[in-house]
């Protein structure tokens, strides 16, 4: 009896809803990270600074890195990652925000890649 071969790749989906209590602190931290990035070209830096100043969700996209979530996990290598952020209306009492629901279709899974999120803004 043979067992079907399973993929070594796993898609990890994480969804977070964050409450921004200090918009200025988030923006200042994102700006510091952008300034510290020596590899960022000047034109991209100017665009990034403008984007994070105008949009807190964009600032968070510069501060949250999927690699940081898994870099210390032994036995894995990050194959691919993408992420996005957006401002939303949030009602914790709404059934639309039930984290126990499985709202992912089996057809949404793609073999041979690891994706966290829908695409990086910025």
Steps between C-alpha positions, in 0.01 A plus 500: 500500500651832399430832669440809293790742502427817693637841416774649714338839455242645738290812461458679832218753506495757777246776533542770760275789593698767679369804682725798443506692825781740409508581129800731535709234676428249223591752228819612677613140545437424132690812395796394717501158336494655153786737584704209640461296179830569325401283201191707410550727197437872560193516273343201674586650840322825413192307385505277811534795738206673334287183506556418869438862600164505323372152590538315831424169329791565264723576799407164652589325173854632544517385863354149478720246323391136458865392506519620861218261590683189382871585493570323833296188423738205454465277197334745263602743230267777388427433132272798427317764697268787425284715718274800494322731736190712470283712722171327575177544690511254787223380729622226735140403574413440137476137385700607192808513723468151651856364500375144551340486157692325225453748219778365278402282206712195428532633143685809630808296594787505254763228520871579505486842661465657841291816503398707801244760404375631169787717378723761650392860486791732447 
